[in-house]
Amino acid sequence: MITLVTGNDGKWNLAVAQLAPFGIELQRATFELPEIQSFDSAEIAAESVKLACAKVGGPVMVTDVTYDLKALKGFPGPFARYTNSYLTPGDFLRMMEGKTDRSFEIVEVLAYCEPGSEPVVFRSSMYGTIAEEAHGERLMDSITILDGMEKPLAAHPVEEVRAYWESHLTHFTQLGEWLAKR
């Protein structure tokens, strides 16, 4: 049994879908973890998973995400969650005014740890562009158009977004493959 520490239903559903083929049983925990201040989401996730492992007392995984906007020199990076608390979609779009390169990379990082072991980190990425106008109030979801989509995430049905994530994000599958080889 592996514990996934997350309050995010999308991450939970993705983990269940991608780890089920490996016969991996999951349980979910929702508690706050302190995050070290770093521009490296792998470092953030690795430190967080060590704390979670100590608290849970068994195998555990945590995720972290980075939004790397080329025109903004990587902003907001691993601070997207905090950015969502302070900026509106309109604020963000004003920062993008006059920018010709509206491309971004979203890096999802998964850190896994067992008691007495060092964390193992897996990554997967999605790419896209920043919309010209917002669709909704959730900052990143209302302005990010993923490659292959024509509208921001917030303008798509949840099932469609979930299917996209399942086909483009592989970090949970990478973990399943790694565990199967052990």
PAZAPA-4460 file (N, C-alpha, C; in steps of 0.05 Angstrom, whole numbers, plus 32768, in hexadecimal, padded with zeros to 4 digits):
% residues 182
    n_x    n_y    n_z   ca_x   ca_y   ca_z    c_x    c_y    c_z   seq   type   mol
   8011   7FE8   8000   8000   8000   8000   8012   8019   8000     1      M     A
   800D   802A   7FED   801C   8044   7FEB   8008   805A   7FF1     2      I     A
   8011   806D   8001   8001   8085   8007   8009   809C   7FF4     3      T     A
   7FF5   80A8   7FE8   7FF8   80C0   7FD8   7FEE   80D7   7FE9     4      L     A
   7FFF   80EA   7FEF   7FF7   8102   7FFE   7FEE   8117   7FEA     5      V     A
   7FD4   811B   7FE8   7FCA   8130   7FD6   7FAD   8137   7FDD     6      T     A
   7FA6   8150   7FDA   7F8A   8158   7FDC   7F7E   815C   7FC0     7      G     A
   7F8D   8156   7FAC   7F85   815B   7F90   7F78   8142   7F84     8      N     A
   7F5E   8144   7F7E   7F50   812D   7F73   7F5C   8124   7F58     9      D     A
   7F65   8137   7F48   7F70   8130   7F2E   7F89   811F   7F31    10      G     A
   7F9B   8127   7F44   7FB3   8118   7F48   7FAD   80FC   7F53    11      K     A
   7F9A   80FB   7F65   7F92   80E1   7F70   7F87   80CE   7F5A    12      W     A
   7F75   80D8   7F4A   7F6A   80C8   7F34   7F7F   80BF   7F20    13      N     A
   7F92   80D1   7F1A   7FA8   80C9   7F08   7FB9   80B3   7F14    14      L     A
   7FBF   80B6   7F2E   7FD0   80A1   7F3B   7FC1   8086   7F3B    15      A     A
   7FA8   8086   7F42   7F99   806D   7F42   7F99   8060   7F26    16      V     A
   7F93   8071   7F11   7F92   8066   7EF6   7FAC   805B   7EEC    17      A     A
   7FC2   8069   7EF3   7FDC   8061   7EE8   7FEA   804B   7EF9    18      Q     A
   7FE3   8048   7F12   7FF0   8034   7F22   7FDF   801A   7F24    19      L     A
   7FC6   801B   7F1D   7FB5   8003   7F1E   7FC0   7FEC   7F0D    20      A     A
   7FCA   7FF1   7EF5   7FD4   7FDB   7EE4   7FEC   7FCC   7EF1    21      P     A
   7FF9   7FD9   7F05   800F   7FCC   7F12   8006   7FBE   7F2C    22      F     A
   7FEC   7FBF   7F32   7FE2   7FB2   7F4A   7FE9   7FC1   7F63    23      G     A
   7FEF   7FDA   7F61   7FF8   7FEA   7F78   7FDF   7FF6   7F86    24      I     A
   7FDC   7FF0   7F9F   7FC6   7FFA   7FAF   7FCE   8015   7FBB    25      E     A
   7FBC   8028   7FBB   7FC1   8042   7FC5   7FAE   804A   7FDB    26      L     A
   7FB7   805B   7FEC   7FA6   8068   7FFF   7FAD   8086   7FFD    27      Q     A
   7F9A   8096   8004   7F9D   80B3   8001   7F9F   80C0   801D    28      R     A
   7FB1   80D3   8020   7FB3   80E2   8038   7FB3   8100   8030    29      A     A
   7FA6   8110   8040   7FA4   812C   803A   7FAE   813B   8053    30      T     A
   7FC7   8142   8053   7FD2   8153   8069   7FE6   8166   805C    31      F     A
   7FE9   817C   8068   7FFC   8191   805E   8018   8188   8064    32      E     A
   8029   818D   8050   8046   8188   8053   8054   81A2   804F    33      L     A
   8068   81A8   8060   8078   81C0   805B   8088   81BC   8041    34      P     A
   808A   81D2   8032   809A   81D1   8019   80B2   81E2   801C    35      E     A
   80C9   81D7   8016   80E2   81E7   8017   80E0   81FB   8000    36      I     A
   80EE   8211   8003   80EE   8226   7FEE   8105   821F   7FDB    37      Q     A
   80FD   8218   7FC3   8111   8211   7FAE   8104   8215   7F93    38      S     A
   8114   821A   7F7F   810B   821C   7F64   810A   8200   7F56    39      F     A
   8112   81EB   7F65   8114   81D0   7F5A   80FD   81BF   7F66    40      D     A
   80E9   81B9   7F56   80D2   81AA   7F60   80D9   818E   7F68    41      S     A
   80EE   8182   7F5C   80F7   8168   7F65   8102   8169   7F81    42      A     A
   8111   817E   7F87   811C   8181   7FA2   8105   8186   7FB6    43      E     A
   80F1   8196   7FAF   80DA   819B   7FC0   80CB   8181   7FC6    44      I     A
   80C5   8172   7FB1   80B6   8159   7FB5   80C6   8144   7FC5    45      A     A
   80E0   8143   7FC0   80F1   812F   7FCF   80F1   8136   7FED    46      A     A
   80F4   814F   7FF4   80F4   8156   8010   80D8   8152   801C    47      E     A
   80C3   8158   800E   80A8   8154   8018   80A2   8137   801C    48      S     A
   80AB   8126   800A   80A4   8109   800C   80B3   80FD   8024    49      V     A
   80CB   8107   802A   80D9   80FD   8042   80C8   8102   805C    50      K     A
   80BD   811B   805D   80AD   8122   8074   8093   8112   8075    51      L     A
   8087   810E   805E   806F   80FE   805C   8074   80E1   8064    52      A     A
   808A   80D6   805B   8091   80BA   8062   8095   80B7   8080    53      C     A
   80A1   80CA   808C   80A5   80C9   80A9   808A   80CA   80B8    54      A     A
   8078   80DA   80AD   805D   80DD   80BA   804C   80C4   80B5    55      K     A
   804D   80B9   809D   803C   80A2   8095   8047   8088   80A0    56      V     A
   8062   8086   80A0   806F   806E   80AA   806F   8057   8095    57      G     A
   806B   805E   807C   806B   804A   8067   8070   8057   804C    58      G     A
   806E   8047   8037   8074   8052   801C   8060   8069   8016    59      P     A
   806B   807F   800B   805B   8096   8006   8065   80A5   7FED    60      V     A
   8053   80B3   7FE1   805B   80C4   7FCA   804D   80DF   7FCC    61      M     A
   805B   80F3   7FC2   8050   810E   7FBF   8057   8119   7FA4    62      V     A
   8048   812C   7F9B   804E   8139   7F81   8052   8157   7F85    63      T     A
   805F   8162   7F71   8063   817F   7F70   8062   8186   7F52    64      D     A
   805A   819F   7F4C   8057   81A7   7F31   8066   81C2   7F2C    65      V     A
   8071   81C4   7F15   807F   81DD   7F0C   8072   81E6   7EF2    66      T     A
   806C   8200   7EF1   8063   820D   7ED8   807A   821F   7ECF    67      Y     A
   8086   8217   7EB9   809D   8226   7EAE   8095   8236   7E96    68      D     A
   808F   824F   7E99   8087   8261   7E83   80A0   826E   7E78    69      L     A
   80A5   8268   7E5F   80BE   8272   7E52   80C0   8290   7E52    70      K     A
   80AA   829E   7E4B   80AA   82BC   7E4A   80AF   82C9   7E65    71      A     A
   80A9   82BA   7E7A   80AC   82C5   7E96   80C3   82B9   7EA4    72      L     A
   80D6   82AE   7E94   80EF   82A3   7E9F   80EA   828D   7EB4    73      K     A
   80D6   827D   7EAE   80D1   8266   7EC0   80BC   826B   7ED5    74      G     A
   80B3   8284   7ED9   809E   828A   7EEC   8084   827D   7EE4    75      F     A
   8074   8272   7EF6   8077   8272   7F13   8087   825B   7F1E    76      P     A
   8091   8249   7F0C   80A1   8233   7F16   8092   8222   7F2A    77      G     A
   809F   8219   7F3F   8092   8208   7F53   8080   8218   7F66    78      P     A
   807D   8232   7F61   806C   8242   7F73   8050   8247   7F68    79      F     A
   8047   8236   7F55   802D   823A   7F49   8017   823B   7F5D    80      A     A
   8018   822A   7F71   8002   8229   7F85   8001   8244   7F94    81      R     A
   8017   8250   7F9A   8017   8269   7FA8   800E   8280   7F95    82      Y     A
   8017   827E   7F7C   800F   8291   7F68   7FF0   8292   7F65    83      T     A
   7FE4   827A   7F67   7FC6   8279   7F65   7FB9   8288   7F7C    84      N     A
   7FC6   828B   7F92   7FBB   8299   7FA9   7FBD   82B7   7FA6    85      S     A
   7FCF   82C1   7F96   7FD4   82DE   7F95   7FCC   82EB   7F7A    86      Y     A
   7FCC   82DC   7F64   7FC7   82E8   7F4A   7FAD   82DD   7F3F    87      L     A
   7FA0   82EE   7F30   7F88   82E6   7F21   7F91   82DE   7F05    88      T     A
   7F80   82D1   7EF5   7F87   82CC   7EDA   7F8D   82E5   7ECA    89      P     A
   7F7E   82FB   7ED0   7F84   8314   7EC3   7F9F   831F   7ECA    90      G     A
   7FA7   831D   7EE3   7FC2   8326   7EEB   7FD7   8317   7EDB    91      D     A
   7FD4   82FE   7ED9   7FE7   82ED   7ECB   7FE9   82F4   7EAE    92      F     A
   7FD1   82F7   7EA2   7FD1   82FE   7E85   7FDE   831A   7E80    93      L     A
   7FDB   832D   7E93   7FE8   8347   7E90   8006   8343   7E90    94      R     A
   8011   8330   7EA0   802E   832B   7EA0   8037   8320   7E85    95      M     A
   8024   8313   7E77   802B   8307   7E5D   8028   831B   7E45    96      M     A
   801D   8333   7E4A   8019   8346   7E35   8033   834C   7E27    97      E     A
   8033   834C   7E0C   804A   8352   7DFD   805E   833B   7DFA    98      G     A
   8058   8324   7E07   806A   830D   7E05   8063   82FD   7DEC    99      K     A
   8077   82F7   7DDC   8072   82E7   7DC4   8074   82C9   7DC9   100      T     A
   8085   82C1   7DDB   8087   82A5   7DE2   8075   829F   7DF9   101      D     A
   805E   8293   7DF4   804A   828D   7E09   804B   8270   7E11   102      R     A
   8061   8262   7E0A   8063   8245   7E0F   806A   8240   7E2D   103      S     A
   8063   8228   7E35   8069   8220   7E51   806D   8202   7E51   104      F     A
   807A   81F9   7E67   807C   81DD   7E6E   8072   81D9   7E8A   105      E     A
   8061   81C6   7E8D   8058   81BE   7EA8   8067   81A4   7EAF   106      I     A
   8077   81A5   7EC4   8085   818D   7ECD   8078   8182   7EE7   107      V     A
   806E   816A   7EE5   8063   815C   7EFC   8079   814B   7F08   108      E     A
   807E   814D   7F21   8093   813E   7F2F   8086   812C   7F44   109      V     A
   808D   8113   7F44   8083   8100   7F58   809B   80F6   7F68   110      L     A
   809A   80F9   7F82   80AF   80EE   7F93   80A3   80D7   7FA4   111      A     A
   80B2   80C1   7FA5   80A9   80A9   7FB3   80BF   80A2   7FC8   112      Y     A
   80B6   809A   7FE0   80C9   8094   7FF5   80BE   807D   8006   113      C     A
   80D0   806C   800F   80CA   8057   8022   80DA   805C   803B   114      E     A
   80D1   8054   8053   80E0   8058   806B   80FC   804D   8068   115      P     A
   8110   805D   8071   812C   8054   8070   8139   8057   8055   116      G     A
   812B   8062   8041   8136   8065   8026   8135   8083   801E   117      S     A
   8145   8089   800A   8145   80A3   7FFE   812F   80A5   7FE9   118      E     A
   8124   80BD   7FE5   810E   80C0   7FD1   8118   80BA   7FB5   119      P     A
   8105   80B1   7FA4   810A   80AD   7F88   80F6   80C0   7F7A   120      V     A
   8100   80CE   7F65   80F0   80E3   7F58   80EB   80DB   7F3B   121      V     A
   80D2   80E0   7F32   80CA   80DB   7F16   80BE   80F5   7F0C   122      F     A
   80C1   80FA   7EF1   80B7   8112   7EE5   80A8   810C   7ECC   123      R     A
   8094   811D   7EC6   8087   811D   7EAC   807F   813A   7EA6   124      S     A
   807D   8140   7E8C   8077   815C   7E84   8060   815D   7E70   125      S     A
   8054   8174   7E70   8040   817C   7E5C   8048   8198   7E52   126      M     A
   8040   819E   7E39   8048   81B7   7E2D   802F   81C6   7E23   127      Y     A
   8032   81E0   7E1F   801B   81EF   7E14   8022   820C   7E11   128      G     A
   800D   821C   7E0F   800F   8239   7E0D   7FFC   8247   7E1F   129      T     A
   8002   8260   7E26   7FF0   8270   7E36   7FDB   827D   7E24   130      I     A
   7FC2   827B   7E2D   7FAC   8286   7E1D   7FAD   82A5   7E1C   131      A     A
   7F9F   82B0   7E09   7F9D   82CD   7E07   7F89   82D8   7E1B   132      E     A
   7F75   82C8   7E22   7F61   82D0   7E36   7F5A   82B9   7E48   133      E     A
   7F52   82BF   7E60   7F4C   82AB   7E74   7F31   829F   7E70   134      A     A
   7F2E   8286   7E78   7F15   8277   7E78   7F10   826D   7E94   135      H     A
   7F05   827D   7EA6   7F01   8275   7EC1   7F12   8284   7ED5   136      G     A
   7F10   827D   7EEE   7F1E   828B   7F03   7F36   827C   7F0F   137      E     A
   7F39   8262   7F0A   7F50   8253   7F14   7F68   825A   7F03   138      R     A
   7F7B   8267   7F0F   7F91   8274   7F00   7F9D   8263   7EEA   139      L     A
   7FAC   824F   7EF0   7FBA   8240   7EDB   7FA7   8231   7EC9   140      M     A
   7F92   8224   7ED4   7F80   8215   7EC3   7F71   8227   7EB0   141      D     A
   7F6D   8241   7EB7   7F5E   8253   7EA5   7F6E   825F   7E8F   142      S     A
   7F89   825C   7E90   7F99   8269   7E7B   7FAC   8256   7E6D   143      I     A
   7FAE   823C   7E75   7FC1   822A   7E68   7FB2   8219   7E53   144      T     A
   7FBD   821A   7E3B   7FB3   8209   7E25   7FC8   81F4   7E20   145      I     A
   7FC2   81DB   7E26   7FD5   81C6   7E22   7FD7   81BE   7E05   146      L     A
   7FEF   81B5   7DFC   7FF3   81AD   7DE1   7FDD   8199   7DD9   147      D     A
   7FD1   819D   7DC2   7FBB   818B   7DB9   7FA0   8195   7DC1   148      G     A
   7F9E   81A9   7DD1   7F84   81B5   7DDA   7F82   81D0   7DCD   149      M     A
   7F69   81D9   7DCA   7F64   81F3   7DBE   7F5C   8209   7DD2   150      E     A
   7F55   8200   7DEA   7F4B   8213   7DFF   7F5A   820D   7E19   151      K     A
   7F59   8220   7E2C   7F65   821A   7E46   7F58   8203   7E54   152      P     A
   7F67   81F7   7E66   7F5D   81E0   7E75   7F42   81E4   7E81   153      L     A
   7F3D   81FC   7E8D   7F24   8201   7E9A   7F0C   8200   7E88   154      A     A
   7F10   8203   7E6E   7EFB   8202   7E5A   7EF3   81E6   7E51   155      A     A
   7F02   81D2   7E5B   7EFD   81B6   7E53   7EEF   81A7   7E69   156      H     A
   7EDE   8193   7E62   7ED2   8182   7E77   7EE8   8173   7E87   157      P     A
   7EE3   816E   7EA0   7EF6   8161   7EB2   7EFF   8147   7EA6   158      V     A
   7EED   8137   7E9B   7EF4   811D   7E90   7F08   811F   7E79   159      E     A
   7F05   8134   7E69   7F18   8139   7E53   7F34   8140   7E5D   160      E     A
   7F34   8151   7E72   7F4E   8159   7E7E   7F5B   8141   7E8B   161      V     A
   7F4C   8130   7E99   7F56   8118   7EA6   7F62   8105   7E91   162      R     A
   7F54   8101   7E7B   7F5E   80F0   7E65   7F78   80FB   7E5A   163      A     A
   7F7A   8115   7E57   7F93   8121   7E4D   7FAA   811C   7E60   164      Y     A
   7FA5   8121   7E7A   7FBA   811C   7E8E   7FC3   80FF   7E8D   165      W     A
   7FB0   80EC   7E8C   7FB7   80D0   7E8C   7FC8   80C8   7E74   166      E     A
   7FC4   80D6   7E5D   7FD4   80CF   7E45   7FEF   80DF   7E44   167      S     A
   7FF1   80F4   7E53   800A   8105   7E51   801B   8105   7E6A   168      H     A
   8010   8100   7E80   8020   80FF   7E99   8026   80E2   7EA0   169      L     A
   8040   80DC   7EA3   8048   80C0   7EA7   8057   80BB   7EC1   170      T     A
   8058   80CE   7ED3   8069   80CB   7EEB   805F   80B4   7EFD   171      H     A
   8045   80B0   7EFF   803B   8099   7F0F   8041   807F   7F01   172      F     A
   803E   807E   7EE7   8046   8066   7ED8   8063   8060   7EDB   173      T     A
   8074   8074   7EDA   8091   8071   7EDE   8096   8064   7EFA   174      Q     A
   8088   806D   7F0E   808B   8061   7F29   8082   8044   7F28   175      L     A
   806C   803E   7F1C   8062   8022   7F1A   8077   8010   7F0D   176      G     A
   8082   801A   7EF7   8097   800A   7EE9   80AF   8006   7EFA   177      E     A
   80B7   801B   7F08   80CF   8019   7F19   80CA   8005   7F30   178      W     A
   80B2   8006   7F3C   80AC   7FF3   7F52   80AA   7FD7   7F47   179      L     A
   80A0   7FD3   7F2F   809E   7FB8   7F24   80B9   7FAB   7F1F   180      A     A
   80CD   7FBB   7F1A   80E8   7FB1   7F14   80F7   7FAA   7F2E   181      K     A
   80EE   7FB2   7F44   80FC   7FAD   7F5D   80F8   7F91   7F68   182      R     A
***
